[in-house]
Amino acid sequence: MSIKRKFGNYKGGDRILEKQYAQEFIKTEEFTGYVSLFHTIKIIEPLRKRYNQKEVCILGNGYMWLHQYPLHKNHAITTMFNKGCFV
């Protein structure tokens, strides 16, 4: 079983007004696959999700999502950074 290759550029994101996106294919001894960085500059409204009775904002102005898509693996890794991480 293999997963469909996906990319984190969010072309259909209705709430996103302005964004930046970069993607690279990386081949090293430790990792082979695609890595992308999605940066929201301006959005209409934050995206919030509830985890363990706590509401968490996962997408807002200035947020960055780092996606790792290892080749020939059945998983992907997303690391989310809010704008407070870069102050």
N, C-alpha and C positions, 0 to 999 in steps of 0.2 A: 504494500500500500504506500502510495506517495501522496503528499499534499499538493494542492494546486499552488503554483508560485504566485505570491501576492507582493504588492509593493505599497508602501505607506504614503502615497502622495495625495490621497483623499480627494480625487477629482470631483466626486459627487457631494462633498460636504457643504450642505446648504448654509450652515451657520458660520462658515469661514469666509471672511471678506478679503483677507490678504495673507499670503503664506510664502514660505521659501522651502525648497525641497532639493536635496542632493542625494545621489545614489552612486555607489561604486561596487564593482565586483572585486572581491579580495581573495587571493589565493596564497596562503602561508601554510606552514607546517601545523599551526594550531587551529586555523579556521579557513574554510573555503566556502564562499557564498556571497550573497548580496548584503550590503549594509546601507541603510538609508537614514537620513536625518530630516525630519519634518518639523518646521518651525512655524507656529502660528503668530503672525504679526498682529492681526486684528480679527476678532470674531464678533458675531451678533450677541450671543449669550453663552456663558460657560456651560460645559457639559459636566453634569454631576451624576455620580453613581453611589448607591448605598452598599456598604460593606460592613457586616457585623454591627448593625444598628447605628452606624456612623455614616454621614453623608460626606463624600470625598469629591473634590473638584479634580477631574482628570484632564480637562482641556480648557484653557483660558488664554487671554492675550499674553503673548510672550512665552508660552509653553513650548517645549521641544520633546519630540518622541524619537528615540533612537531605536531602529528596528534592525534585527539580525536574522537573516534567512539562510541558515546553513544548507548547502547543496546536498541533496540525497538524504535529508533527515525529515522526520515527521513532526517537526516542531519549529516554532519561531520564538524569538525573544524580543520583547518590547520594554524599554526603559524610559520612564516618563520623568521629565524635569519641569518643575514650575519655575516661573520667572524669579522667584526668591532664591533659587539655587545659584544664580549668576551675579548676585549683588556683591 
